[in-house]
Amino acid sequence: MVYNAAENSFETNPGIIQYPATLKPTSLQSDAAGNILIRSKSGLGVFSAKMKRYYSAGDVSEFQATLQKVADI
């Protein structure tokens, strides 16, 4: 996973997105387009299934820590 500061996003490798039981963000849901929304203490982030990127609208370090708990992305 690589953070792209210019786009405020994390670029990931294509693959199956799996969430282990240890991942407990405030809210975890997906929309009709397959984008995964992760809400945490500092704001809302969106993982784009099509682009394989995670866009952060909150604290970068917190979202990065949350994403590193996600397996196989």
PyMOL Python script that loads the backbone (N, CA, C, O; Angstrom):
from pymol import cmd

cmd.read_pdbstr("""\
ATOM      1  N   MET A   1       0.859  -1.184   0.000  1.00  0.00           N
ATOM      2  CA  MET A   1       0.000   0.000   0.000  1.00  0.00           C
ATOM      3  C   MET A   1       0.895   1.235   0.000  1.00  0.00           C
ATOM      4  O   MET A   1       1.810   1.361   0.814  1.00  0.00           O
ATOM      5  N   VAL A   2       0.612   2.134  -0.923  1.00  0.00           N
ATOM      6  CA  VAL A   2       1.422   3.345  -1.065  1.00  0.00           C
ATOM      7  C   VAL A   2       0.529   4.567  -0.952  1.00  0.00           C
ATOM      8  O   VAL A   2      -0.509   4.652  -1.607  1.00  0.00           O
ATOM      9  N   TYR A   3       0.937   5.514  -0.118  1.00  0.00           N
ATOM     10  CA  TYR A   3       0.151   6.743   0.045  1.00  0.00           C
ATOM     11  C   TYR A   3       0.511   7.729  -1.048  1.00  0.00           C
ATOM     12  O   TYR A   3       1.687   8.017  -1.271  1.00  0.00           O
ATOM     13  N   ASN A   4      -0.500   8.247  -1.731  1.00  0.00           N
ATOM     14  CA  ASN A   4      -0.315   9.236  -2.785  1.00  0.00           C
ATOM     15  C   ASN A   4      -0.755  10.584  -2.222  1.00  0.00           C
ATOM     16  O   ASN A   4      -1.949  10.873  -2.147  1.00  0.00           O
ATOM     17  N   ALA A   5       0.209  11.401  -1.828  1.00  0.00           N
ATOM     18  CA  ALA A   5      -0.102  12.667  -1.167  1.00  0.00           C
ATOM     19  C   ALA A   5      -0.835  13.630  -2.089  1.00  0.00           C
ATOM     20  O   ALA A   5      -1.691  14.391  -1.637  1.00  0.00           O
ATOM     21  N   ALA A   6      -0.508  13.606  -3.371  1.00  0.00           N
ATOM     22  CA  ALA A   6      -1.133  14.529  -4.320  1.00  0.00           C
ATOM     23  C   ALA A   6      -2.638  14.302  -4.413  1.00  0.00           C
ATOM     24  O   ALA A   6      -3.404  15.250  -4.582  1.00  0.00           O
ATOM     25  N   GLU A   7      -3.055  13.051  -4.303  1.00  0.00           N
ATOM     26  CA  GLU A   7      -4.479  12.732  -4.422  1.00  0.00           C
ATOM     27  C   GLU A   7      -5.107  12.371  -3.083  1.00  0.00           C
ATOM     28  O   GLU A   7      -6.296  12.057  -3.015  1.00  0.00           O
ATOM     29  N   ASN A   8      -4.306  12.415  -2.013  1.00  0.00           N
ATOM     30  CA  ASN A   8      -4.773  12.029  -0.679  1.00  0.00           C
ATOM     31  C   ASN A   8      -5.431  10.655  -0.730  1.00  0.00           C
ATOM     32  O   ASN A   8      -6.546  10.465  -0.243  1.00  0.00           O
ATOM     33  N   SER A   9      -4.719   9.699  -1.330  1.00  0.00           N
ATOM     34  CA  SER A   9      -5.265   8.352  -1.480  1.00  0.00           C
ATOM     35  C   SER A   9      -4.180   7.319  -1.216  1.00  0.00           C
ATOM     36  O   SER A   9      -2.988   7.623  -1.252  1.00  0.00           O
ATOM     37  N   PHE A  10      -4.610   6.108  -0.955  1.00  0.00           N
ATOM     38  CA  PHE A  10      -3.709   4.979  -0.828  1.00  0.00           C
ATOM     39  C   PHE A  10      -3.908   4.091  -2.040  1.00  0.00           C
ATOM     40  O   PHE A  10      -5.035   3.708  -2.352  1.00  0.00           O
ATOM     41  N   GLU A  11      -2.807   3.756  -2.735  1.00  0.00           N
ATOM     42  CA  GLU A  11      -2.906   2.871  -3.884  1.00  0.00           C
ATOM     43  C   GLU A  11      -2.573   1.456  -3.419  1.00  0.00           C
ATOM     44  O   GLU A  11      -1.567   1.234  -2.744  1.00  0.00           O
ATOM     45  N   THR A  12      -3.413   0.520  -3.781  1.00  0.00           N
ATOM     46  CA  THR A  12      -3.231  -0.855  -3.336  1.00  0.00           C
ATOM     47  C   THR A  12      -3.139  -1.793  -4.520  1.00  0.00           C
ATOM     48  O   THR A  12      -3.418  -1.411  -5.656  1.00  0.00           O
ATOM     49  N   ASN A  13      -2.755  -3.000  -4.249  1.00  0.00           N
ATOM     50  CA  ASN A  13      -2.703  -4.023  -5.286  1.00  0.00           C
ATOM     51  C   ASN A  13      -4.092  -4.605  -5.492  1.00  0.00           C
ATOM     52  O   ASN A  13      -4.858  -4.734  -4.537  1.00  0.00           O
ATOM     53  N   PRO A  14      -4.427  -4.959  -6.736  1.00  0.00           N
ATOM     54  CA  PRO A  14      -5.718  -5.594  -6.978  1.00  0.00           C
ATOM     55  C   PRO A  14      -5.826  -6.897  -6.192  1.00  0.00           C
ATOM     56  O   PRO A  14      -4.821  -7.571  -5.966  1.00  0.00           O
ATOM     57  N   GLY A  15      -7.007  -7.243  -5.785  1.00  0.00           N
ATOM     58  CA  GLY A  15      -7.196  -8.491  -5.056  1.00  0.00           C
ATOM     59  C   GLY A  15      -8.517  -8.502  -4.327  1.00  0.00           C
ATOM     60  O   GLY A  15      -9.288  -7.545  -4.394  1.00  0.00           O
ATOM     61  N   ILE A  16      -8.770  -9.575  -3.640  1.00  0.00           N
ATOM     62  CA  ILE A  16     -10.000  -9.716  -2.879  1.00  0.00           C
ATOM     63  C   ILE A  16      -9.874  -8.932  -1.583  1.00  0.00           C
ATOM     64  O   ILE A  16      -8.859  -9.014  -0.891  1.00  0.00           O
ATOM     65  N   ILE A  17     -10.903  -8.179  -1.266  1.00  0.00           N
ATOM     66  CA  ILE A  17     -10.900  -7.390  -0.039  1.00  0.00           C
ATOM     67  C   ILE A  17     -11.546  -8.219   1.061  1.00  0.00           C
ATOM     68  O   ILE A  17     -12.710  -8.605   0.953  1.00  0.00           O
ATOM     69  N   GLN A  18     -10.795  -8.489   2.113  1.00  0.00           N
ATOM     70  CA  GLN A  18     -11.316  -9.263   3.227  1.00  0.00           C
ATOM     71  C   GLN A  18     -11.123  -8.467   4.510  1.00  0.00           C
ATOM     72  O   GLN A  18     -10.117  -7.779   4.680  1.00  0.00           O
ATOM     73  N   TYR A  19     -12.081  -8.565   5.394  1.00  0.00           N
ATOM     74  CA  TYR A  19     -12.011  -7.848   6.656  1.00  0.00           C
ATOM     75  C   TYR A  19     -11.954  -8.834   7.807  1.00  0.00           C
ATOM     76  O   TYR A  19     -12.931  -9.538   8.064  1.00  0.00           O
ATOM     77  N   PRO A  20     -10.830  -8.897   8.503  1.00  0.00           N
ATOM     78  CA  PRO A  20     -10.726  -9.798   9.647  1.00  0.00           C
ATOM     79  C   PRO A  20     -11.585  -9.316  10.811  1.00  0.00           C
ATOM     80  O   PRO A  20     -11.988  -8.154  10.859  1.00  0.00           O
ATOM     81  N   ALA A  21     -11.856 -10.205  11.730  1.00  0.00           N
ATOM     82  CA  ALA A  21     -12.711  -9.871  12.870  1.00  0.00           C
ATOM     83  C   ALA A  21     -12.116  -8.755  13.724  1.00  0.00           C
ATOM     84  O   ALA A  21     -12.841  -8.083  14.458  1.00  0.00           O
ATOM     85  N   THR A  22     -10.801  -8.554  13.634  1.00  0.00           N
ATOM     86  CA  THR A  22     -10.154  -7.532  14.459  1.00  0.00           C
ATOM     87  C   THR A  22     -10.423  -6.121  13.953  1.00  0.00           C
ATOM     88  O   THR A  22     -10.192  -5.154  14.679  1.00  0.00           O
ATOM     89  N   LEU A  23     -10.912  -5.986  12.707  1.00  0.00           N
ATOM     90  CA  LEU A  23     -11.191  -4.658  12.165  1.00  0.00           C
ATOM     91  C   LEU A  23     -12.542  -4.181  12.675  1.00  0.00           C
ATOM     92  O   LEU A  23     -13.579  -4.731  12.306  1.00  0.00           O
ATOM     93  N   LYS A  24     -12.530  -3.176  13.509  1.00  0.00           N
ATOM     94  CA  LYS A  24     -13.777  -2.678  14.088  1.00  0.00           C
ATOM     95  C   LYS A  24     -13.860  -1.161  13.968  1.00  0.00           C
ATOM     96  O   LYS A  24     -13.827  -0.461  14.980  1.00  0.00           O
ATOM     97  N   PRO A  25     -13.967  -0.646  12.753  1.00  0.00           N
ATOM     98  CA  PRO A  25     -14.187   0.786  12.614  1.00  0.00           C
ATOM     99  C   PRO A  25     -15.588   1.134  13.105  1.00  0.00           C
ATOM    100  O   PRO A  25     -16.413   0.253  13.343  1.00  0.00           O
ATOM    101  N   THR A  26     -15.839   2.408  13.249  1.00  0.00           N
ATOM    102  CA  THR A  26     -17.147   2.846  13.715  1.00  0.00           C
ATOM    103  C   THR A  26     -18.239   2.338  12.791  1.00  0.00           C
ATOM    104  O   THR A  26     -19.300   1.913  13.248  1.00  0.00           O
ATOM    105  N   SER A  27     -17.984   2.382  11.504  1.00  0.00           N
ATOM    106  CA  SER A  27     -18.981   1.945  10.529  1.00  0.00           C
ATOM    107  C   SER A  27     -18.267   1.392   9.309  1.00  0.00           C
ATOM    108  O   SER A  27     -17.271   1.955   8.855  1.00  0.00           O
ATOM    109  N   LEU A  28     -18.775   0.293   8.781  1.00  0.00           N
ATOM    110  CA  LEU A  28     -18.187  -0.310   7.588  1.00  0.00           C
ATOM    111  C   LEU A  28     -19.332  -0.750   6.688  1.00  0.00           C
ATOM    112  O   LEU A  28     -20.122  -1.615   7.063  1.00  0.00           O
ATOM    113  N   GLN A  29     -19.423  -0.163   5.513  1.00  0.00           N
ATOM    114  CA  GLN A  29     -20.518  -0.504   4.612  1.00  0.00           C
ATOM    115  C   GLN A  29     -20.079  -0.288   3.178  1.00  0.00           C
ATOM    116  O   GLN A  29     -19.077   0.381   2.926  1.00  0.00           O
ATOM    117  N   SER A  30     -20.826  -0.851   2.236  1.00  0.00           N
ATOM    118  CA  SER A  30     -20.513  -0.653   0.828  1.00  0.00           C
ATOM    119  C   SER A  30     -21.720  -0.049   0.124  1.00  0.00           C
ATOM    120  O   SER A  30     -22.861  -0.204   0.559  1.00  0.00           O
ATOM    121  N   ASP A  31     -21.438   0.644  -0.976  1.00  0.00           N
ATOM    122  CA  ASP A  31     -22.533   1.233  -1.737  1.00  0.00           C
ATOM    123  C   ASP A  31     -22.820   0.375  -2.971  1.00  0.00           C
ATOM    124  O   ASP A  31     -22.206  -0.674  -3.160  1.00  0.00           O
ATOM    125  N   ALA A  32     -23.754   0.826  -3.803  1.00  0.00           N
ATOM    126  CA  ALA A  32     -24.189   0.044  -4.959  1.00  0.00           C
ATOM    127  C   ALA A  32     -23.068  -0.177  -5.973  1.00  0.00           C
ATOM    128  O   ALA A  32     -23.080  -1.169  -6.702  1.00  0.00           O
ATOM    129  N   ALA A  33     -22.105   0.737  -6.023  1.00  0.00           N
ATOM    130  CA  ALA A  33     -21.016   0.627  -6.990  1.00  0.00           C
ATOM    131  C   ALA A  33     -19.888  -0.273  -6.497  1.00  0.00           C
ATOM    132  O   ALA A  33     -18.920  -0.512  -7.219  1.00  0.00           O
ATOM    133  N   GLY A  34     -20.014  -0.771  -5.268  1.00  0.00           N
ATOM    134  CA  GLY A  34     -18.979  -1.637  -4.723  1.00  0.00           C
ATOM    135  C   GLY A  34     -17.901  -0.896  -3.961  1.00  0.00           C
ATOM    136  O   GLY A  34     -16.931  -1.504  -3.509  1.00  0.00           O
ATOM    137  N   ASN A  35     -18.060   0.419  -3.809  1.00  0.00           N
ATOM    138  CA  ASN A  35     -17.111   1.182  -3.011  1.00  0.00           C
ATOM    139  C   ASN A  35     -17.362   0.883  -1.538  1.00  0.00           C
ATOM    140  O   ASN A  35     -18.508   0.746  -1.111  1.00  0.00           O
ATOM    141  N   ILE A  36     -16.298   0.784  -0.775  1.00  0.00           N
ATOM    142  CA  ILE A  36     -16.419   0.465   0.639  1.00  0.00           C
ATOM    143  C   ILE A  36     -16.171   1.727   1.453  1.00  0.00           C
ATOM    144  O   ILE A  36     -15.136   2.379   1.312  1.00  0.00           O
ATOM    145  N   LEU A  37     -17.124   2.059   2.297  1.00  0.00           N
ATOM    146  CA  LEU A  37     -17.039   3.264   3.109  1.00  0.00           C
ATOM    147  C   LEU A  37     -16.606   2.876   4.514  1.00  0.00           C
ATOM    148  O   LEU A  37     -17.221   2.006   5.131  1.00  0.00           O
ATOM    149  N   ILE A  38     -15.567   3.503   5.023  1.00  0.00           N
ATOM    150  CA  ILE A  38     -15.088   3.238   6.371  1.00  0.00           C
ATOM    151  C   ILE A  38     -15.128   4.538   7.153  1.00  0.00           C
ATOM    152  O   ILE A  38     -14.418   5.491   6.832  1.00  0.00           O
ATOM    153  N   ARG A  39     -15.963   4.569   8.182  1.00  0.00           N
ATOM    154  CA  ARG A  39     -16.042   5.751   9.034  1.00  0.00           C
ATOM    155  C   ARG A  39     -15.293   5.446  10.324  1.00  0.00           C
ATOM    156  O   ARG A  39     -15.525   4.421  10.965  1.00  0.00           O
ATOM    157  N   SER A  40     -14.392   6.348  10.692  1.00  0.00           N
ATOM    158  CA  SER A  40     -13.654   6.179  11.933  1.00  0.00           C
ATOM    159  C   SER A  40     -13.742   7.460  12.740  1.00  0.00           C
ATOM    160  O   SER A  40     -14.494   8.371  12.393  1.00  0.00           O
ATOM    161  N   LYS A  41     -12.978   7.528  13.809  1.00  0.00           N
ATOM    162  CA  LYS A  41     -13.078   8.678  14.709  1.00  0.00           C
ATOM    163  C   LYS A  41     -12.780  10.000  14.011  1.00  0.00           C
ATOM    164  O   LYS A  41     -13.356  11.032  14.356  1.00  0.00           O
ATOM    165  N   SER A  42     -11.876   9.971  13.025  1.00  0.00           N
ATOM    166  CA  SER A  42     -11.452  11.232  12.422  1.00  0.00           C
ATOM    167  C   SER A  42     -12.192  11.596  11.144  1.00  0.00           C
ATOM    168  O   SER A  42     -11.936  12.654  10.568  1.00  0.00           O
ATOM    169  N   GLY A  43     -13.096  10.748  10.693  1.00  0.00           N
ATOM    170  CA  GLY A  43     -13.810  11.107   9.479  1.00  0.00           C
ATOM    171  C   GLY A  43     -14.193   9.899   8.664  1.00  0.00           C
ATOM    172  O   GLY A  43     -14.258   8.781   9.174  1.00  0.00           O
ATOM    173  N   LEU A  44     -14.446  10.133   7.393  1.00  0.00           N
ATOM    174  CA  LEU A  44     -14.915   9.083   6.496  1.00  0.00           C
ATOM    175  C   LEU A  44     -13.883   8.826   5.416  1.00  0.00           C
ATOM    176  O   LEU A  44     -13.333   9.764   4.838  1.00  0.00           O
ATOM    177  N   GLY A  45     -13.621   7.562   5.142  1.00  0.00           N
ATOM    178  CA  GLY A  45     -12.746   7.193   4.047  1.00  0.00           C
ATOM    179  C   GLY A  45     -13.511   6.313   3.078  1.00  0.00           C
ATOM    180  O   GLY A  45     -14.476   5.651   3.460  1.00  0.00           O
ATOM    181  N   VAL A  46     -13.089   6.306   1.842  1.00  0.00           N
ATOM    182  CA  VAL A  46     -13.752   5.500   0.824  1.00  0.00           C
ATOM    183  C   VAL A  46     -12.703   4.661   0.098  1.00  0.00           C
ATOM    184  O   VAL A  46     -11.717   5.191  -0.413  1.00  0.00           O
ATOM    185  N   PHE A  47     -12.927   3.347   0.059  1.00  0.00           N
ATOM    186  CA  PHE A  47     -12.078   2.476  -0.746  1.00  0.00           C
ATOM    187  C   PHE A  47     -12.785   2.242  -2.065  1.00  0.00           C
ATOM    188  O   PHE A  47     -13.864   1.651  -2.099  1.00  0.00           O
ATOM    189  N   SER A  48     -12.181   2.703  -3.157  1.00  0.00           N
ATOM    190  CA  SER A  48     -12.772   2.542  -4.481  1.00  0.00           C
ATOM    191  C   SER A  48     -12.410   1.169  -5.028  1.00  0.00           C
ATOM    192  O   SER A  48     -11.243   0.894  -5.308  1.00  0.00           O
ATOM    193  N   ALA A  49     -13.415   0.307  -5.179  1.00  0.00           N
ATOM    194  CA  ALA A  49     -13.177  -1.041  -5.680  1.00  0.00           C
ATOM    195  C   ALA A  49     -12.662  -1.010  -7.120  1.00  0.00           C
ATOM    196  O   ALA A  49     -11.837  -1.840  -7.502  1.00  0.00           O
ATOM    197  N   LYS A  50     -13.140  -0.067  -7.908  1.00  0.00           N
ATOM    198  CA  LYS A  50     -12.736   0.023  -9.313  1.00  0.00           C
ATOM    199  C   LYS A  50     -11.299   0.528  -9.440  1.00  0.00           C
ATOM    200  O   LYS A  50     -10.509  -0.026 -10.204  1.00  0.00           O
ATOM    201  N   MET A  51     -10.966   1.571  -8.695  1.00  0.00           N
ATOM    202  CA  MET A  51      -9.646   2.189  -8.799  1.00  0.00           C
ATOM    203  C   MET A  51      -8.612   1.537  -7.897  1.00  0.00           C
ATOM    204  O   MET A  51      -7.416   1.792  -8.043  1.00  0.00           O
ATOM    205  N   LYS A  52      -9.060   0.689  -6.953  1.00  0.00           N
ATOM    206  CA  LYS A  52      -8.174   0.074  -5.971  1.00  0.00           C
ATOM    207  C   LYS A  52      -7.414   1.142  -5.192  1.00  0.00           C
ATOM    208  O   LYS A  52      -6.221   1.011  -4.917  1.00  0.00           O
ATOM    209  N   ARG A  53      -8.133   2.193  -4.847  1.00  0.00           N
ATOM    210  CA  ARG A  53      -7.528   3.272  -4.061  1.00  0.00           C
ATOM    211  C   ARG A  53      -8.431   3.595  -2.888  1.00  0.00           C
ATOM    212  O   ARG A  53      -9.649   3.423  -2.942  1.00  0.00           O
ATOM    213  N   TYR A  54      -7.801   4.064  -1.836  1.00  0.00           N
ATOM    214  CA  TYR A  54      -8.536   4.432  -0.632  1.00  0.00           C
ATOM    215  C   TYR A  54      -8.398   5.929  -0.444  1.00  0.00           C
ATOM    216  O   TYR A  54      -7.287   6.433  -0.283  1.00  0.00           O
ATOM    217  N   TYR A  55      -9.494   6.637  -0.462  1.00  0.00           N
ATOM    218  CA  TYR A  55      -9.472   8.086  -0.326  1.00  0.00           C
ATOM    219  C   TYR A  55      -9.835   8.472   1.094  1.00  0.00           C
ATOM    220  O   TYR A  55     -10.875   8.072   1.617  1.00  0.00           O
ATOM    221  N   SER A  56      -8.968   9.250   1.706  1.00  0.00           N
ATOM    222  CA  SER A  56      -9.154   9.638   3.098  1.00  0.00           C
ATOM    223  C   SER A  56      -9.705  11.046   3.195  1.00  0.00           C
ATOM    224  O   SER A  56      -9.220  11.966   2.536  1.00  0.00           O
ATOM    225  N   ALA A  57     -10.732  11.203   4.032  1.00  0.00           N
ATOM    226  CA  ALA A  57     -11.264  12.539   4.295  1.00  0.00           C
ATOM    227  C   ALA A  57     -10.963  12.940   5.734  1.00  0.00           C
ATOM    228  O   ALA A  57     -11.520  13.909   6.250  1.00  0.00           O
ATOM    229  N   GLY A  58     -10.085  12.189   6.367  1.00  0.00           N
ATOM    230  CA  GLY A  58      -9.767  12.460   7.769  1.00  0.00           C
ATOM    231  C   GLY A  58      -8.276  12.372   8.013  1.00  0.00           C
ATOM    232  O   GLY A  58      -7.473  12.638   7.119  1.00  0.00           O
ATOM    233  N   ASP A  59      -7.911  12.000   9.225  1.00  0.00           N
ATOM    234  CA  ASP A  59      -6.502  11.914   9.607  1.00  0.00           C
ATOM    235  C   ASP A  59      -5.825  10.762   8.858  1.00  0.00           C
ATOM    236  O   ASP A  59      -6.255   9.612   8.951  1.00  0.00           O
ATOM    237  N   VAL A  60      -4.767  11.084   8.120  1.00  0.00           N
ATOM    238  CA  VAL A  60      -4.111  10.099   7.265  1.00  0.00           C
ATOM    239  C   VAL A  60      -3.548   8.937   8.076  1.00  0.00           C
ATOM    240  O   VAL A  60      -3.709   7.780   7.687  1.00  0.00           O
ATOM    241  N   SER A  61      -2.889   9.228   9.195  1.00  0.00           N
ATOM    242  CA  SER A  61      -2.255   8.157   9.965  1.00  0.00           C
ATOM    243  C   SER A  61      -3.289   7.186  10.528  1.00  0.00           C
ATOM    244  O   SER A  61      -3.042   5.981  10.582  1.00  0.00           O
ATOM    245  N   GLU A  62      -4.438   7.698  10.944  1.00  0.00           N
ATOM    246  CA  GLU A  62      -5.474   6.813  11.488  1.00  0.00           C
ATOM    247  C   GLU A  62      -6.059   5.922  10.403  1.00  0.00           C
ATOM    248  O   GLU A  62      -6.271   4.730  10.627  1.00  0.00           O
ATOM    249  N   PHE A  63      -6.323   6.489   9.228  1.00  0.00           N
ATOM    250  CA  PHE A  63      -6.862   5.682   8.142  1.00  0.00           C
ATOM    251  C   PHE A  63      -5.840   4.656   7.668  1.00  0.00           C
ATOM    252  O   PHE A  63      -6.195   3.532   7.313  1.00  0.00           O
ATOM    253  N   GLN A  64      -4.565   5.051   7.665  1.00  0.00           N
ATOM    254  CA  GLN A  64      -3.528   4.108   7.259  1.00  0.00           C
ATOM    255  C   GLN A  64      -3.468   2.942   8.244  1.00  0.00           C
ATOM    256  O   GLN A  64      -3.339   1.789   7.832  1.00  0.00           O
ATOM    257  N   ALA A  65      -3.560   3.230   9.529  1.00  0.00           N
ATOM    258  CA  ALA A  65      -3.551   2.171  10.539  1.00  0.00           C
ATOM    259  C   ALA A  65      -4.765   1.266  10.387  1.00  0.00           C
ATOM    260  O   ALA A  65      -4.664   0.050  10.551  1.00  0.00           O
ATOM    261  N   THR A  66      -5.912   1.859  10.074  1.00  0.00           N
ATOM    262  CA  THR A  66      -7.127   1.069   9.871  1.00  0.00           C
ATOM    263  C   THR A  66      -6.969   0.168   8.653  1.00  0.00           C
ATOM    264  O   THR A  66      -7.335  -1.007   8.688  1.00  0.00           O
ATOM    265  N   LEU A  67      -6.425   0.725   7.579  1.00  0.00           N
ATOM    266  CA  LEU A  67      -6.273  -0.061   6.356  1.00  0.00           C
ATOM    267  C   LEU A  67      -5.280  -1.196   6.525  1.00  0.00           C
ATOM    268  O   LEU A  67      -5.444  -2.252   5.916  1.00  0.00           O
ATOM    269  N   GLN A  68      -4.257  -0.999   7.337  1.00  0.00           N
ATOM    270  CA  GLN A  68      -3.261  -2.045   7.498  1.00  0.00           C
ATOM    271  C   GLN A  68      -3.814  -3.248   8.246  1.00  0.00           C
ATOM    272  O   GLN A  68      -3.189  -4.309   8.270  1.00  0.00           O
ATOM    273  N   LYS A  69      -4.983  -3.089   8.858  1.00  0.00           N
ATOM    274  CA  LYS A  69      -5.651  -4.224   9.491  1.00  0.00           C
ATOM    275  C   LYS A  69      -6.469  -5.019   8.477  1.00  0.00           C
ATOM    276  O   LYS A  69      -6.964  -6.105   8.781  1.00  0.00           O
ATOM    277  N   VAL A  70      -6.606  -4.470   7.275  1.00  0.00           N
ATOM    278  CA  VAL A  70      -7.393  -5.134   6.240  1.00  0.00           C
ATOM    279  C   VAL A  70      -6.484  -6.082   5.464  1.00  0.00           C
ATOM    280  O   VAL A  70      -5.429  -5.677   4.975  1.00  0.00           O
ATOM    281  N   ALA A  71      -6.890  -7.332   5.355  1.00  0.00           N
ATOM    282  CA  ALA A  71      -6.044  -8.334   4.704  1.00  0.00           C
ATOM    283  C   ALA A  71      -6.336  -8.429   3.214  1.00  0.00           C
ATOM    284  O   ALA A  71      -7.460  -8.199   2.767  1.00  0.00           O
ATOM    285  N   ASP A  72      -5.308  -8.770   2.462  1.00  0.00           N
ATOM    286  CA  ASP A  72      -5.445  -9.114   1.043  1.00  0.00           C
ATOM    287  C   ASP A  72      -6.015  -8.006   0.178  1.00  0.00           C
ATOM    288  O   ASP A  72      -6.924  -8.248  -0.617  1.00  0.00           O
ATOM    289  N   ILE A  73      -5.497  -6.794   0.320  1.00  0.00           N
ATOM    290  CA  ILE A  73      -5.893  -5.749  -0.617  1.00  0.00           C
ATOM    291  C   ILE A  73      -4.670  -5.321  -1.412  1.00  0.00           C
ATOM    292  O   ILE A  73      -4.767  -4.443  -2.269  1.00  0.00           O
TER     293      ILE A  73
END
""", "prot")
cmd.dss("prot")
cmd.show_as("cartoon", "prot")
cmd.util.cbc("prot")
cmd.orient("prot")
